[in-house]
């Protein structure tokens, strides 16, 4: 796990160095669950006269680690409040942040549902290939909160970001997993309805410096916000 984290840190650092090619272009650190919608977000921001922007997509915890280590950014968006609070406590945000949208987990299955998944309880079956996000990742923490009192997950893999988990499900490398509703929709994955998951949500929170203020405002109530709602994210009131 330490080696994987180190490699991820190097990849993100290189991405940041490449993205700093134009100092006038806002650099946005965003969770990997926003990556499937990059093209639509770019279009919305450019048409609004805010973009273009440069993106760095990764697990929220990796983004915060890079900022703490000195990486530059103009906007930070995390997929949960706890990860944002870590960044805020470390002094790498520009204010206390604002909630932008919310998301929730779904029980997603491989194409054709070969494992015959019917409920959240199936995550405890040893005969299935089960995937979740690692516990230090927002989607992993949310999975633990949703299942803690109901089922002990027999996980075969714990991914460092939700996009990697979604990719494995879509490729049939896993039978079932807990991914964000928006990632499942973007990948065309079949999902199994579950009332417990519908009641467990996470708030995406963001902060920006003056150079990124317009971008963050668009995510909260402008064109970028509309793109996310269309993609399946849920609105917030705080």
C-alpha positions in Angstrom: 0.0 0.0 0.0 2.9 2.4 0.8 4.4 1.8 -2.6 1.1 2.4 -4.3 0.7 5.7 -2.4 4.2 6.8 -3.3 3.6 6.1 -7.0 0.3 8.0 -6.9 2.0 10.9 -5.3 4.7 11.0 -8.1 2.0 10.8 -10.8 0.0 13.7 -9.3 3.2 15.8 -8.8 4.1 15.4 -12.5 0.5 16.3 -13.5 0.7 19.5 -11.4 4.0 20.4 -13.0 2.5 20.0 -16.4 -0.6 21.9 -15.5 1.4 24.9 -14.4 2.3 25.7 -18.0 0.0 28.8 -18.0 0.0 30.7 -14.8 -3.2 32.5 -15.9 -5.2 29.3 -16.1 -6.9 28.2 -12.9 -5.5 24.9 -11.6 -8.3 22.7 -10.1 -7.7 19.8 -7.8 -10.8 17.6 -8.0 -11.7 14.1 -6.9 -11.6 11.3 -9.4 -15.4 11.0 -9.4 -15.6 14.2 -11.3 -13.2 13.0 -14.0 -15.9 11.3 -16.2 -17.5 14.7 -16.7 -14.4 16.7 -17.5 -15.4 17.5 -21.1 -18.9 18.8 -20.1 -17.4 20.8 -17.3 -14.8 22.3 -19.6 -17.5 23.3 -22.1 -19.7 24.8 -19.3 -16.9 26.8 -17.9 -15.6 28.1 -21.2 -19.1 29.1 -22.4 -19.5 31.0 -19.1 -16.3 32.9 -19.7 -14.6 31.3 -16.7 -12.5 28.6 -18.3 -10.4 27.1 -19.6 -9.0 25.4 -16.5 -6.4 22.8 -15.9 -7.4 19.7 -13.9 -5.7 17.4 -11.5 -7.9 14.4 -10.8 -7.1 11.9 -8.0 -8.5 10.5 -4.8 -9.3 13.4 -2.4 -6.8 12.2 0.2 -4.0 12.2 -2.5 -4.9 15.7 -3.5 -4.8 17.0 0.0 -1.4 15.3 0.6 0.0 17.0 -2.5 -1.2 20.4 -1.3 0.3 19.8 2.2 3.6 18.8 0.4 3.6 22.2 -1.4 1.9 21.6 -4.7 0.2 24.7 -6.2 -3.5 24.9 -6.9 -6.2 27.5 -7.2 -9.2 25.3 -6.4 -9.6 22.3 -4.1 -12.7 20.1 -4.2 -12.9 17.0 -2.0 -15.5 14.2 -2.0 -16.2 14.5 1.7 -16.1 16.9 4.5 -13.6 14.9 6.6 -10.9 15.1 3.9 -11.6 18.8 3.4 -11.3 19.3 7.2 -7.8 17.7 7.0 -6.8 20.2 4.3 -8.3 23.1 6.3 -6.5 22.1 9.5 -3.2 21.9 7.5 -3.7 25.5 6.2 -3.9 24.6 2.6 -7.4 25.9 1.9 -8.3 29.5 1.5 -11.4 29.5 3.7 -13.7 27.1 5.5 -15.2 26.0 2.2 -18.7 25.5 0.8 -20.7 22.4 0.0 -21.2 22.1 -3.7 -23.2 18.9 -4.4 -23.8 15.6 -2.7 -23.4 12.0 -3.9 -24.3 8.6 -2.7 -23.1 5.0 -3.1 -24.8 2.4 -5.1 -24.4 -1.4 -5.3 -23.0 -1.9 -8.7 -22.5 -5.2 -10.5 -20.5 -6.6 -13.4 -22.2 -6.7 -16.8 -25.0 -9.3 -16.7 -24.8 -9.6 -12.9 -22.9 -13.0 -13.1 -22.8 -13.2 -9.3 -26.6 -13.0 -8.9 -26.4 -10.0 -6.6 -29.7 -9.1 -5.0 -28.9 -7.0 -1.9 -26.2 -5.3 0.1 -25.9 -8.5 2.2 -24.1 -10.1 -0.8 -21.0 -8.1 0.0 -20.3 -10.6 2.7 -20.3 -13.6 0.3 -16.9 -15.3 0.0 -17.7 -16.8 -3.4 -17.8 -13.4 -5.0 -15.2 -10.9 -6.1 -16.0 -7.9 -4.1 -14.5 -4.4 -4.5 -14.7 -1.3 -2.3 -12.6 1.9 -1.9 -9.9 1.9 0.7 -11.0 3.1 4.1 -8.9 6.3 3.9 -10.7 7.3 0.7 -14.1 9.2 1.0 -16.0 6.5 -0.9 -14.4 3.9 1.4 -15.4 5.8 4.6 -18.9 6.1 3.2 -19.0 2.4 2.4 -18.0 1.6 6.0 -20.7 3.9 7.4 -23.4 2.4 5.2 -22.6 -1.3 5.9 -21.1 -1.3 9.4 -24.2 -2.4 11.2 -25.5 -4.6 8.4 -22.8 -6.7 6.8 -19.1 -7.5 7.1 -17.7 -6.9 3.7 -15.5 -9.7 2.3 -13.4 -7.4 0.0 -11.0 -8.7 -2.6 -9.7 -5.3 -3.4 -9.6 -1.9 -1.8 -9.0 0.8 -4.4 -7.4 4.2 -3.8 -10.1 6.0 -5.9 -13.6 5.2 -7.1 -12.7 5.5 -10.8 -10.3 2.5 -10.5 -13.0 0.5 -8.8 -15.6 1.4 -11.4 -13.2 0.4 -14.2 -12.7 -3.0 -12.7 -16.5 -3.6 -12.4 -17.1 -2.5 -16.0 -14.4 -4.9 -17.2 -15.9 -7.8 -15.3 -12.9 -8.1 -13.0 -15.2 -7.9 -10.0 -18.7 -9.2 -9.4 -19.9 -6.4 -7.2 -18.7 -3.2 -5.6 -19.8 0.0 -3.9 -19.2 3.0 -6.1 -20.7 6.5 -6.4 -24.1 6.7 -8.2 -22.6 9.1 -10.7 -19.7 6.8 -11.6 -22.0 3.9 -12.1 -24.2 6.0 -14.4 -21.3 7.3 -16.4 -20.0 3.7 -16.9 -23.4 2.3 -17.7 -23.2 -0.2 -14.8 -26.3 -2.0 -13.6 -27.1 -1.3 -9.9 -29.2 -3.0 -7.3 -31.6 -0.8 -5.3 -30.9 -0.6 -1.6 -32.7 1.7 0.9 -29.7 1.8 3.2 -27.4 3.3 0.5 -30.1 5.8 -0.5 -29.9 7.3 2.9 -26.1 7.6 3.1 -24.7 10.6 1.3 -21.4 12.5 1.1 -21.0 16.3 0.5 -18.4 17.5 -2.0 -16.8 20.6 -0.5 -14.6 23.2 -2.1 -12.4 26.2 -1.5 -10.6 28.6 -3.9 -8.1 31.4 -4.0 -9.1 34.6 -5.9 -7.8 33.2 -9.2 -10.2 30.2 -8.8 -13.1 32.0 -7.2 -15.2 32.1 -10.4 -14.6 28.4 -11.0 -15.8 27.5 -7.5 -18.8 29.8 -7.8 -19.8 27.9 -11.0 -19.6 24.6 -9.2 -21.8 25.9 -6.4 -24.6 27.5 -8.4 -23.5 28.1 -12.0 -23.0 26.2 -15.2 -20.7 23.6 -13.7 -23.2 22.9 -11.0 -25.8 22.3 -13.7 -23.5 19.8 -15.4 -23.1 17.9 -12.1 -26.8 17.7 -11.5 -27.4 16.4 -15.0 -24.7 13.7 -14.3 -26.6 12.5 -11.2 -25.1 14.5 -8.4 -27.6 15.8 -5.8 -28.2 19.4 -4.8 -27.3 20.9 -1.4 -28.7 23.8 0.5 -25.8 24.5 2.8 
